[in-house]
């Protein structure tokens, strides 16, 4: 997810009311609406049909032990007899083995579905986590089930432009872009939005989060599950929250890992502003870590000196791209990914150090142009991301609003702000009606207890999102990884977090109140280049 939340610090961003700048929005369907009736029809059909699991699509490079099948869902739930999409589903059956007691046969608890976020991410590889030690007990009790959401290959894949044109490199990454550069990127964003509309046609309006939640209900029915057990990460938490609002009686157990702020006023423009600010803090964390290992990397023993090293590399790349493909934007993108996962820190620091010492190859390997297959997958993921977020809610349609808000924000958060603008700017030129975000909110007894997991310094989904979801879902409990910032904490190296995850999924047991875990260890530096 490239999104998060605003009105930070002293509230210095004065946002124009979106309702005055966005096209008309569709009201959320009422429980008895055509969409609700269509969902019931589609779920009934899916329950009767089931899923014929067999070999997985060769293009997905899934191992032979995994089985795949498809589930039909309506393109438009208001017309369940109309055009159908086929969602690809993957599964590995429960092992019924207890890694702590080989003699014990573990009783099955049905299917555990997973969504990795995005929007635009595929969960087809999720069942492979059953081989990871932290997931083996869960894999003993649950069939692990992943799926590719609508639009994500191979589930009726969306595309907005030729994949060969998707990666434009090398490119600049100005933190104070000129008016001419802004005009150039705005024209690109408008062309991209036009490409989405032309390639998808009338179908485009049906790729949004509400339909993703309805699809999840149909997949549940196709699996033969009376109630849904679900783990959602990043954007998957927003999907789970919508499902909980729409189908509370169908929830069995639900884990929200690294939480999108579900407040309707935050979806999605304000969320992205807050994300940009949070990445500045995470970039500071990374620079402090590099400075603490100056003896290894030689990039400076203070964060300011590390920043200078980064800027020196960016200036050199602007003059002569590394390998002909890595410019300042590719450098920034590689280091942005390190803001998501601190496991990347040693590799990125090593690559930067090597580049400044005359060896560009590690940086080219980490930030260079992708293969044709990789480009096709990335273009597809970006098309789905754009369609879902642009369809979900109102966005400013006047570039002056984007320019004003982000110029102010970039003064204190330059690292990610403008890159986030260019990613989301097609939504300013979107050609189809928007949805209106649901006000997710459950009352006591309406929803079973749910588990929320969050890292306190997560930049991709800032911590306030977890606090907001906790306030909105009655009976939920929040487990915080203190002073940590890795995006996605379930099943990672933190034994405390994993203990709460296992207790909830295996026994339905939650802490009596919100609690926290000590942070995971910081990454160890890699050998000096």
Secondary structure by P-SEA (a helix, b strand, c coil): cccccccccccccccccccccccccccccccccaaaaaaaaaaaaaaaacccccccccccccccccccbbbbbbccccccccbbbbbbbbbbcccccccccccbbbbbccbbbbbccccccccccccccccccccaaaaacccbbbbbccccccccccccccccccccccccccccccaaaaaaaaaaaaaaaaaaaaaaccccccccaaaaaaaaaaaaaaacccccccccccaaaaaaaaaaaaccccccbbbbccccccccccccaaaaaaaaaaaaaaaaaaaaaaaaacccccccccaaaaaaaaaaaaaaaaaccccccccaaaaaaaaaaaaacccaaaaaaaaaaaaaaccaaaaaaccccccaaaaaaaaaaaaaaaaaaaacccccccaaaaaaaaaaaaccccccaaaaaaaccccccccbbbbbbbccccccccccbbbbbbbcccccccaaaaaaaaaccccbbbbbbcccccccccccccaaaaaaaaaaaaccccccccccccccccccccccc
